[in-house]
Each structure stands twice: as structure tokens, then as C-alpha cells.
Amino acid sequence: QVQLVESGGDLVQSGGSLRLSCVASGSFVGLKTMAWYRQAPGNQRELVASITSGGSPNYRDSVKGRFTISRDNGKNAVYLQMNSLKSEDTAVYYCSMRLVTAAGSGDYWGKGTLVTVSS
């Protein structure tokens, strides 16, 4: 069974920084694309950033220049460095990974970590 666990969410003032981490555990043999999503109250879940197995990142426009996604395949982990945080970044942040298991490839999700940015 595969499990993803996020950490690093917190209450931070506007302009501050946070680093989110997500680690996968369980039975899988490969790591493909990893991503961070977020969902603010009353809003749909949206893609924040993703990173391919080759390390190529992609960001939504509103976080470009402020957020950095990275991965450590040896640790089965993906990170999101968030700088210059704004109140509109307040949301529950979820990590997602496409993993290769004995049954094939599938998308897995963590339970989320709350980021609150106070103005």
C-alpha cells in the first residue's frame, strides 16, 4: 500500500516563507511526475507546480518567481519552497505523485497540509 505524507504547513505572515515536504512510502518501483496542488475554501483544487521525472518544473502563473518545486528520488520526496507568500496563497496544499507499482502506474495523493498566510 502506498502512502503520501505532507508536512511543513503553518501560519505565516505575508511576505514570509515556508517549505513543504511530501514523502512517499510503501510498495512501488518507480517515481514519475510529482506535483503540488492547493484548495482554498470555496474554490476548486488547482495545480500549483509539477516536476517531471527528469526534473523539469512547471508552475502556475501566480506563483512563478516565488515558489520552487524540487524532488529527491532517493528519498521518495517532493518539496515546495514558497517565498514572498501572499494572503491568496492560503489553502490546503496536497502533494500528488504518479507511481509505478506491480499493478501499473497510478496517481496517489496525500491528505494535505494547511498553509495560512496572514496579511
C-alpha positions as MATLAB code, in Angstrom:
seq = 'QVQLVESGGDLVQSGGSLRLSCVASGSFVGLKTMAWYRQAPGNQRELVASITSGGSPNYRDSVKGRFTISRDNGKNAVYLQMNSLKSEDTAVYYCSMRLVTAAGSGDYWGKGTLVTVSS';
ca = [
       0.000    0.000    0.000;
       1.292    3.451   -0.914;
       1.088    6.424    1.422;
       1.999   10.071    0.851;
       2.516   12.318    3.847;
       2.860   16.090    3.604;
       4.411   18.339    6.226;
       5.501   21.931    6.650;
       2.225   23.801    6.613;
       1.942   26.612    9.120;
       0.679   30.093    9.871;
       2.992   32.712    8.387;
       2.851   36.447    7.818;
       2.540   37.940    4.384;
       5.970   38.114    2.760;
       7.227   35.125    4.699;
       8.438   31.725    3.539;
       7.560   28.081    4.075;
       8.914   24.799    2.768;
       6.520   21.951    2.234;
       7.670   18.352    2.081;
       5.961   15.194    0.882;
       7.354   11.703    1.291;
       6.022    8.532   -0.277;
       6.235    5.145    1.377;
       5.017    1.670    0.547;
       5.345   -0.722   -2.353;
       6.269    0.972   -5.592;
       9.105    0.549   -8.061;
       9.210    3.885   -9.846;
       8.525    7.592   -9.476;
       7.132    9.654  -12.306;
       5.671   13.147  -12.246;
       5.241   14.772   -8.853;
       3.067   17.785   -8.159;
       1.631   20.140   -5.598;
      -1.997   21.216   -5.675;
      -3.917   23.530   -3.392;
      -7.510   24.133   -2.460;
      -8.749   27.276   -0.767;
     -12.149   27.384    0.962;
     -14.924   27.573   -1.611;
     -12.538   27.009   -4.504;
     -11.670   24.056   -6.667;
      -8.388   22.262   -6.266;
      -5.765   23.796   -8.556;
      -2.343   22.756   -9.762;
       0.415   24.846   -8.215;
       3.538   23.209   -9.604;
       4.726   19.948  -11.076;
       8.060   18.345  -11.817;
       8.768   15.552  -14.281;
      10.896   12.505  -13.617;
      13.657   14.318  -15.485;
      13.434   17.308  -13.182;
      11.634   19.781  -15.445;
       9.370   22.074  -13.409;
       6.167   23.793  -14.356;
       4.316   26.491  -12.381;
       1.006   28.240  -12.438;
       1.452   31.886  -13.359;
       0.520   33.284   -9.953;
       3.428   31.542   -8.199;
       6.152   31.905  -10.807;
       9.224   33.547   -9.339;
       8.040   32.888   -5.787;
       7.685   29.104   -5.497;
      10.223   26.410   -6.346;
       9.423   22.717   -6.705;
      12.150   20.116   -6.316;
      12.418   16.379   -5.831;
      14.735   13.846   -4.253;
      14.161   10.454   -5.817;
      16.458    8.781   -3.302;
      14.171    9.934   -0.518;
      10.923    9.450   -2.485;
      10.208   13.092   -1.764;
       8.979   16.267   -3.371;
       9.341   19.747   -1.915;
       7.775   23.140   -2.436;
       9.748   26.189   -1.347;
       7.343   29.102   -1.037;
       8.709   32.634   -0.728;
       7.065   36.039   -0.665;
       3.840   34.452    0.463;
       0.592   36.332   -0.053;
      -2.788   36.004    1.627;
      -4.161   34.473   -1.571;
      -1.747   31.552   -1.116;
      -3.776   30.453    1.894;
      -5.049   26.938    1.211;
      -4.678   23.276    1.981;
      -1.742   22.022   -0.067;
      -1.771   18.467   -1.412;
       1.026   16.526   -2.998;
       0.403   14.073   -5.775;
       2.721   11.512   -7.299;
       2.410    9.203  -10.257;
       3.996    5.990   -9.078;
       4.735    2.679  -10.724;
       3.564   -0.317   -8.726;
       3.209   -4.013   -9.508;
      -0.279   -3.204  -10.798;
       0.942   -0.453  -13.113;
       1.080    3.345  -12.908;
      -1.315    5.295  -10.753;
      -1.812    8.687   -9.171;
      -1.573    8.930   -5.407;
      -2.472   11.781   -3.066;
      -1.584   12.936    0.390;
      -4.123   14.207    2.911;
      -2.915   17.790    2.754;
      -1.173   20.353    4.910;
      -2.658   23.739    5.774;
      -0.884   26.951    4.838;
      -2.318   30.145    6.277;
      -0.866   33.499    5.296;
      -1.920   36.421    7.433;
      -1.939   39.912    5.970;
];
